[in-house]
């Protein structure tokens, strides 16, 4: 099976030796989003077999990964593996995921168990999102959501679901992709028998950053092809108002008006996202 590992970098020099060392032997495409820490220079000097794409600007996670998706579709790959710059795999990780995907083709996305760097506990967000599903019987268990730090996706699934939506410059692109995978009848799962690392602890948050994620979550709700657009057009602005009350801030109002203004575009993007191979040719 031919696997393309896709890594999006932005000032990730401190992780590069570890992450790229962990996928030695695979075809690897790195999309560098305008790093200023020498990441691209280091890759050129130390990893000549890596296909390096340098962007002069930060394209964002989704748009940068889409370059890898198109390369995989156009060059006969069977799978893509999305790997965060602050993450790495073990020798058995990708082979085990591929074997699981081959055995059960209802799964459109499969993740390993995402661990902290010490391997002594689950990544905090992985535990929060997936923990309750891991109690189910079996090695490959369906989950509602899993972060795109480690995603194995069959290329045949990409050809149906498409690429990441341009509605998401940063955050919630994974939410939306999962919504669309489900719309097309694919499951999302975690393979409990293999591990990989996401080297981060819970990072400090700001009210502005929290609000941006909340806004992107609302956009994901608006364009979710599995939900009623009319219902989401009511519930998502209401969620902004509730956020105001919870955090005693008027900041969400700015995003609520932005959400309302963008509704015609979101409705159009929702329609586009239902089509086969959506956004792959953009």
N, C-alpha and C positions, 0 to 999 in steps of 0.2 A: 504494500500500500504506500502510495506517494503522499507524504505529509509536508505541508508548508507551514513553518512556524512564523507567525507575524508578531513583531514586537514594535510598539510605538514608544519612542524615547523623547524625553524633554528634560534636559539637565539631569540625567540619571547616571552620570559617570560612576558614582560610588557602587552601583549595582552591576554595571555592565560585565565585568569579568566573571561574576557568579552566574548571571542569567545566560550569557552567551556560552559559557563553559558547559552549562547544564544541557544545552541542545546541540552540542558538537555531534556531527554526523548526520544532522537533519538539514534540509534546505531551509534557510532562514532569510527572511526579508525584514529589515529594520527600516522603519519610516521615522526619520528624525525631524521633530517639529521645531526646528530653528534653535537648537540648544546653543548655549553660550559657554558651556563648561568643557568644551573639547571632546564631547561624546563622539561626534562624527569622525574627527581626526583619529581618535583611539581605535575606532572600529576599522577604519581604512588600514591602519598600521598593523593591527593585531588579528584581524579576522577577514582576510582577503576573500574567503569563500562566501561571506555574507553579502547578499544583495542589499546595498545601502541606497535608500532614496532620501535625499536631503531637501527639506522644504525651508524656504527663507522665512516662512511665517508659521505660527502655531495653527495647524489645521484643526486641532481638536482630536479627541480619541476616535470618534466615529468616522470622520472623513479620512483620517490617516489610515485606519484599518481597511477602509473601502478600497484603497489602492492595493492592499494585499489580497483582498477578496477577488478583485478583477484579475490580478496576476494568477491566482490559483485557478480560477475558472478558465482563463485563456490558455493555460499551460498544462492541462491534463492532470492536475492534482486530484487526489481522492478525498483529502481532508485538509482543513486548516486548523491550526492550534493558536488561539489568541493567548499571548503571554505578556503580562504586565512587565514593565521595566524593573519593578521592585519585587519580582517573583522568580522562582525557578522550579525546575522539575527534577525528578530522580530517574535513573535508567529505566525503571519499569513503568513510569507514569504514562507516557504516551502510548507504548505498545498495549498496555492493559486497557486504556480507554478505547483505542481502535478496535481491539478484540470485542469489547462490550458493545460498541456501536455496530459492528458487523453481525453480532449475535442477535441484536434487537434493533431493527431499523425503524421502529416507531420513535426513537429518540433523535431529536434534532440538535440537541446541545447536551454534552456530558462534561461534568467537572470532576476532578479528583477531590479528595478531602483537603481543604485549604487550611494550612497550619501556619502558626507563627514560626519565626526563624529558629527558635529553640526546639521545635517539634514537640513541645510539652503541652500544647493546647491548641484549640481551633482558633483561627482568625476570628476576631470579635464580631465582625459583621457576618461572616459565614455562619458562625454559631447562632447569631440572632435570626438570620433569615432561613437557615436550613436545619437547625438543631432538632426541632420536633419531628421532622421527616426522617431523620437518621435512625429513629427507633423502629422503623418499619422493617419487616423481614426481607431478606434478599440482599444481594450485593449492590445491584443497581436500583436505586430508589427514585421515584418521581418527586420533584420539588416544585414549589410555585415560582421560586426565583433563586438564582445563584449569580454572584458577581462575575463579570467578564475578565477577571484577572487570570483565570484558567478556563478556557472554553475549547473543547474539541467540537468542530462542526463538520459534518460530511459536506463535500462540495455539491452533492446532489440536493442537499437541503438549501444551500445558498442559492441554487438555481431556481428554487421555488419561492423561498422566503424573501430573497434579495439581500441587499446591503443595509448598512445603518442609515436611518432616515436623516435628511438634512435639517429636520426640525430640532435636532439635539446637538448643539455645538459642544456641550460638555455636561455630563450627568444625564441619566435616564435613557441614554441610547440603548443600554442593555435591557431596561424595562420594556421599551418599545419593541426591540427585536424579539424578545420572549413572547410578548403579546401576539406578534405576527406569526411566530412559529406555531403557537397554539391555534391561531386562526386557520392555519394550513394543516392542522391535524398532527403536529409533532409534539412529543413530550420533552420535558427538560429534566435532567437527572444528575445524581451524584453517585459515583462509583466508590463505595465505602472501603474497598480493599486496597486502594492506592492513595498516596499522599503527594502533596506539592506544597511549596512555601509561598506565602504572601508576606513579605518582610515589612510589616508596619505594625505599629500599635495605634490605638485610637488617637487621632491627631486633634489638636486644639481647633475649635470651631468658632466662627464669628457669626453674628446675627445676620449679616449680609450674605455670607456663604450659605448659611442654613436656609435663608429665604430663597436664594437662587435655586437650591436643590428642590425646595418646595414648589417653586414655579415650574421647574422642569418636570416634576412628578405630575403636576396639574396638566401640563401639555401632553404628557404620556397618556393621561386619562382621556384627554380630548380626542386623541388620534387612535385610541385603542379600537381595533376593528371588531372586537368581541363585545363591545358595550354600545349602548344607545348614545348617539352623539347628542341628542336633545337632552337626555338626562345629565350627561357630563357637562353640558353647557350651563346647567343650573348648579350642579353639585360642586364643581371645581371652583368657580368664583366664591361660592359660599365657604369653601374650605379656607380661602384667603381671609375672609372676614373672621372666621373662628380663630385663625392664627393671630390676627390682631388682638383679639380678646385674651388669648392665652398668654401672649408674650408682652402685652401692654405696649404695643408699638404700632405706628401707622405705616411702617415700611411695606407691609403686604399690599396696601392699597395701590401703590405704584405698579406692582406686578399684576394685580387684579385688572386694572385698566389695560395693561399690556395684553393680558390674556383675552379680554373682551375684544380688543381691537384686532387681535390675530385670529379670531374664530373663523372667518372665511378661508384663511390659509390653512388652518388646522383641518377644516372639513375637507379641503381638497387633498391635503397630504394623507388623511385617513383613507380617502378613496383610492389614492395612488398606492398606498401600502397594501391594499388587498390584491393587487395584481401580481402575477407571477414574475419573480426576478426584480421586484421593485427596487429602484435606485441603483441597480448594478451598472447601468449604462450612463449614469449622470456624470 
